[in-house]
Amino acid sequence: MRFAVLGSGFWANTVHAASLHAHPQAELVGVWGRDAAKAQALGAEYDVPGTDDLDALLADVDAVSISVPPSVQPDLAVRAAEAGCHVLLEKPVALSVADADRVVAATAAAGVASVVFVTYRFRTSTHTWLDQASRMSLVGGQVTWLASTFAADSPFRGSVWRAEPGAPLWDLGPHALSLLTPTLGPVVAAQGARAADGTVSVVFEHEAGPTSTVTLSATASTLSAGEDFWVHGDAGRLVLLPEDGATAGEAHAVAVDELMAAALTGGAHPCDAAFGAEQVRVLAAAERAIEAGSRQTVG
């Protein structure tokens, strides 16, 4: 399957393009960027053309792997789907419910496959953890993700959208939801608060009765940084342990495999555009809850 990478930043280079370049069944054939010079420079690293002519590139590929800010992604995803390209999306799919729904509608109308790349969902350890959780009677869970996004050695320190006040929720929240909703069920309501340093804490109510707590920060000290994921129930607490040596590139390669499989069979992937849109609905409710200081339903 012939792929183009849409984006020319750090993540587009080190994860999306690198993964596709090394993939045994996928072929990286081009890079698009809003800045033609940056797109050409990235393309040159992998010996493929770089361009700012999106329509020409879409006409030459079967699928796209998108790595751009979430405010930019919906328009690109819609154009790619309308051109008949399967789409590998980044999280969050969009920053508004309306934009997320546009992506869902476009992929459905075009009959193309879609997958949202939430890193943990494409790791072997997570599949094992989800299988174990499915055999438990669960009452709750917790996700804590403390990131040092703007530390001097962080590759994301120059990310403009991650510097916005709501960014920890929208940047890290999809990861949390990708683990909590398949184990505890759909989220129906949220309430939360934001600390002075931007750290957000949200309590989610799940449809069948469980609750979960999520704490997310982009401004944690490097000594505090880390991730913890667990659910609990009748068989105790089930912790998702880090997968030693796992890389985002390896997870991306699995996402590429699964997008190609969905394209071949015509089936819906569990992490498709509709999954991404539901995450946006939950995050929008959580954002409203934080701003209003009151419980908000997902809708």
C-alpha positions as CSV (number, residue, x, y, z in Angstrom):
1,M,0.0,0.0,0.0
2,R,1.4,3.4,-1.1
3,F,1.4,5.9,1.8
4,A,2.1,9.6,2.1
5,V,2.9,11.4,5.4
6,L,1.0,14.6,5.9
7,G,3.2,16.7,8.2
8,S,6.8,17.6,8.4
9,G,7.6,18.1,12.2
10,F,9.4,16.0,14.7
11,W,6.7,13.3,15.2
12,A,6.0,13.1,11.4
13,N,9.7,12.4,10.9
14,T,10.8,10.2,13.7
15,V,7.6,8.1,14.0
16,H,5.3,8.3,10.9
17,A,7.9,8.6,8.1
18,A,10.5,6.3,9.8
19,S,8.0,3.6,10.5
20,L,6.6,3.6,6.9
21,H,10.0,3.8,5.4
22,A,11.0,0.6,7.2
23,H,7.7,-1.2,6.8
24,P,7.8,-4.4,4.8
25,Q,4.3,-4.1,3.3
26,A,3.8,-0.4,3.1
27,E,5.7,2.0,0.8
28,L,6.4,5.6,1.7
29,V,6.1,7.6,-1.5
30,G,5.8,11.2,-0.5
31,V,5.6,13.9,2.2
32,W,3.3,16.9,2.3
33,G,3.8,19.9,4.5
34,R,2.4,23.4,4.7
35,D,5.9,24.6,4.3
36,A,7.2,23.2,1.0
37,A,10.9,23.6,2.0
38,K,10.4,21.6,5.2
39,A,8.4,18.9,3.3
40,Q,11.2,18.6,0.8
41,A,13.8,18.4,3.5
42,L,11.9,15.6,5.3
43,G,11.3,13.8,2.0
44,A,15.0,13.9,1.2
45,E,15.8,12.0,4.4
46,Y,13.8,9.1,3.1
47,D,14.5,9.6,-0.6
48,V,10.9,10.5,-1.5
49,P,9.5,13.8,-2.9
50,G,8.3,16.5,-0.5
51,T,5.6,18.9,-1.6
52,D,2.9,21.4,-0.5
53,D,0.6,20.3,-3.4
54,L,-1.8,18.1,-1.4
55,D,-4.2,17.2,-4.3
56,A,-1.3,15.9,-6.5
57,L,0.1,13.8,-3.7
58,L,-3.3,12.3,-2.7
59,A,-3.9,11.3,-6.3
60,D,-0.7,9.2,-6.2
61,V,-1.3,7.2,-2.9
62,D,-3.6,4.7,-1.4
63,A,-3.4,6.0,2.2
64,V,-2.1,8.8,4.4
65,S,-0.5,9.0,7.8
66,I,-1.3,12.3,9.3
67,S,0.9,14.1,11.8
68,V,-0.2,17.7,12.2
69,P,-1.7,19.8,14.9
70,P,-5.3,18.7,15.8
71,S,-6.7,22.0,14.5
72,V,-5.3,21.2,11.0
73,Q,-6.0,17.5,10.9
74,P,-9.8,17.5,10.1
75,D,-9.5,19.4,6.9
76,L,-6.7,17.1,5.7
77,A,-8.5,13.9,6.7
78,V,-11.6,15.0,4.9
79,R,-9.7,15.8,1.7
80,A,-7.8,12.6,1.9
81,A,-11.0,10.5,2.4
82,E,-12.7,12.3,-0.5
83,A,-9.7,11.5,-2.7
84,G,-10.3,7.8,-1.8
85,C,-7.4,7.5,0.6
86,H,-7.4,5.4,3.8
87,V,-6.5,7.5,6.8
88,L,-4.2,6.9,9.8
89,L,-5.1,9.7,12.2
90,E,-3.3,11.2,15.1
91,K,-5.0,11.9,18.4
92,P,-7.0,13.9,19.1
93,V,-8.9,13.6,15.9
94,A,-10.1,17.2,16.3
95,L,-10.6,19.9,18.9
96,S,-14.3,20.2,18.4
97,V,-17.2,17.7,18.0
98,A,-18.2,19.3,14.8
99,D,-14.8,18.8,13.2
100,A,-14.6,15.2,14.5
101,D,-18.0,14.4,13.0
102,R,-16.9,15.8,9.7
103,V,-14.0,13.3,9.6
104,V,-16.4,10.4,10.5
105,A,-18.8,11.5,7.8
106,A,-16.2,11.8,5.1
107,T,-14.6,8.4,5.8
108,A,-18.0,6.7,5.9
109,A,-19.2,8.4,2.7
110,A,-15.9,7.4,0.9
111,G,-15.9,3.9,2.2
112,V,-12.3,4.2,3.3
113,A,-10.6,2.6,6.4
114,S,-9.6,4.8,9.3
115,V,-7.4,4.2,12.4
116,V,-6.5,6.6,15.2
117,F,-3.0,6.1,16.4
118,V,-3.1,6.1,20.2
119,T,0.3,4.6,21.0
120,Y,-0.6,2.3,23.9
121,R,-3.4,0.6,22.0
122,F,-0.9,-0.8,19.5
123,R,1.4,-2.5,22.0
124,T,1.3,-6.2,22.8
125,S,1.3,-5.6,26.6
126,T,-1.9,-3.5,26.3
127,H,-3.7,-6.2,24.4
128,T,-2.8,-8.7,27.2
129,W,-3.9,-6.2,29.8
130,L,-7.2,-5.5,28.1
131,D,-7.8,-9.3,27.8
132,Q,-7.2,-9.7,31.5
133,A,-9.4,-6.8,32.3
134,S,-12.3,-8.3,30.3
135,R,-12.4,-11.2,32.7
136,M,-12.8,-9.0,35.8
137,S,-15.8,-7.3,37.3
138,L,-14.5,-3.8,37.4
139,V,-15.6,-0.8,39.5
140,G,-13.1,1.8,38.7
141,G,-9.7,2.9,37.3
142,Q,-7.1,5.5,37.3
143,V,-4.7,7.1,34.9
144,T,-1.9,9.5,35.9
145,W,0.3,11.0,33.1
146,L,2.7,13.6,34.2
147,A,4.7,15.0,31.3
148,S,7.6,17.5,31.1
149,T,6.5,18.7,27.7
150,F,8.4,22.0,27.8
151,A,11.6,20.8,29.4
152,A,14.8,21.9,27.6
153,D,15.4,18.4,26.3
154,S,11.8,17.7,25.2
155,P,11.2,17.4,21.4
156,F,7.7,18.9,22.0
157,R,8.9,22.1,23.8
158,G,8.2,24.2,20.6
159,S,4.7,22.8,20.0
160,V,2.4,25.7,19.8
161,W,-0.9,23.9,20.4
162,R,0.5,22.0,23.4
163,A,1.1,25.4,25.1
164,E,-2.6,26.2,25.1
165,P,-4.3,26.0,28.6
166,G,-6.4,23.0,27.7
167,A,-3.6,21.1,26.0
168,P,-2.9,18.5,28.7
169,L,-6.5,17.3,28.5
170,W,-6.5,17.1,24.7
171,D,-3.0,15.8,24.3
172,L,-2.9,13.2,27.0
173,G,-6.6,12.6,27.6
174,P,-7.0,10.4,24.4
175,H,-4.4,8.0,25.8
176,A,-6.3,7.7,29.1
177,L,-9.6,7.2,27.4
178,S,-8.2,4.6,25.0
179,L,-7.5,2.4,28.1
180,L,-10.5,3.3,30.3
181,T,-13.4,3.1,27.9
182,P,-12.7,-0.5,26.6
183,T,-12.3,-1.7,30.2
184,L,-14.9,0.4,32.1
185,G,-17.4,1.2,29.3
186,P,-18.5,4.4,27.6
187,V,-18.2,7.7,29.5
188,V,-21.5,9.4,30.2
189,A,-20.4,12.4,32.4
190,A,-17.4,14.2,33.8
191,Q,-16.4,16.7,36.4
192,G,-13.0,18.2,37.1
193,A,-10.7,21.0,38.0
194,R,-7.5,22.6,36.8
195,A,-4.6,23.4,39.2
196,A,-2.5,26.7,39.0
197,D,0.2,25.0,37.0
198,G,-2.3,23.6,34.4
199,T,-2.5,20.1,35.8
200,V,-6.1,18.8,35.2
201,S,-7.9,16.2,37.3
202,V,-11.1,14.7,35.9
203,V,-13.6,12.1,37.3
204,F,-15.4,10.2,34.6
205,E,-18.7,8.4,35.2
206,H,-19.0,5.3,33.0
207,E,-22.3,4.0,31.6
208,A,-22.5,0.8,33.6
209,G,-21.6,2.5,37.0
210,P,-17.8,2.4,37.3
211,T,-15.9,5.7,37.8
212,S,-12.4,6.6,36.9
213,T,-10.0,9.4,37.8
214,V,-7.5,11.0,35.4
215,T,-4.7,13.3,36.3
216,L,-2.8,14.9,33.4
217,S,0.0,17.5,33.4
218,A,2.3,19.0,30.7
219,T,4.3,21.0,33.3
220,A,5.5,18.3,35.7
221,S,9.1,18.4,36.8
222,T,11.4,15.9,35.2
223,L,11.7,14.1,38.5
224,S,7.9,13.7,38.7
225,A,7.3,12.7,35.1
226,G,5.8,9.3,34.4
227,E,2.7,7.3,33.6
228,D,0.5,5.0,35.7
229,F,-2.5,3.1,34.5
230,W,-4.7,0.7,36.4
231,V,-8.2,-0.6,36.9
232,H,-9.6,-2.4,39.9
233,G,-12.4,-4.8,40.8
234,D,-13.2,-8.2,42.2
235,A,-9.8,-9.7,41.4
236,G,-7.8,-6.8,42.7
237,R,-5.9,-4.1,41.0
238,L,-4.7,-4.7,37.4
239,V,-1.8,-2.5,36.5
240,L,-0.6,-1.8,33.0
241,L,3.2,-2.1,33.2
242,P,5.5,-0.3,30.8
243,E,6.7,-2.4,27.9
244,D,10.5,-2.4,28.1
245,G,12.1,-1.2,25.0
246,A,8.8,-0.4,23.2
247,T,9.0,2.5,20.8
248,A,6.3,4.7,19.2
249,G,7.7,3.7,15.8
250,E,7.0,0.0,16.5
251,A,3.4,0.9,17.7
252,H,2.9,3.0,14.5
253,A,4.0,0.0,12.4
254,V,1.3,-2.1,14.0
255,A,-1.3,0.7,13.4
256,V,-0.2,0.6,9.7
257,D,-0.7,-3.2,9.6
258,E,-4.2,-2.8,11.1
259,L,-5.2,0.0,8.8
260,M,-4.2,-2.1,5.8
261,A,-6.1,-5.1,7.2
262,A,-9.2,-2.9,7.7
263,A,-8.9,-1.6,4.1
264,L,-8.6,-5.1,2.8
265,T,-11.6,-6.5,4.7
266,G,-13.8,-3.5,4.7
267,G,-14.3,-3.9,8.4
268,A,-14.4,-1.2,11.1
269,H,-11.3,-1.0,13.3
270,P,-12.0,-0.6,17.1
271,C,-9.9,2.6,17.0
272,D,-11.5,4.1,13.9
273,A,-12.6,7.7,13.2
274,A,-15.8,7.1,15.2
275,F,-13.8,6.0,18.2
276,G,-11.8,9.3,17.8
277,A,-15.0,11.3,17.6
278,E,-16.4,9.8,20.8
279,Q,-13.1,10.7,22.5
280,V,-13.6,14.3,21.4
281,R,-17.1,14.3,22.8
282,V,-15.8,13.1,26.2
283,L,-12.9,15.6,26.2
284,A,-15.3,18.4,25.3
285,A,-17.5,17.5,28.3
286,A,-14.5,17.3,30.6
287,E,-13.4,20.7,29.4
288,R,-16.8,22.2,30.0
289,A,-16.8,20.6,33.5
290,I,-13.5,22.1,34.3
291,E,-14.5,25.6,33.1
292,A,-18.0,25.5,34.8
293,G,-16.9,23.8,38.0
294,S,-19.8,21.4,37.7
295,R,-20.8,18.0,36.4
296,Q,-21.3,17.8,32.6
297,T,-22.9,15.1,30.6
298,V,-21.3,13.7,27.3
299,G,-23.4,14.6,24.3
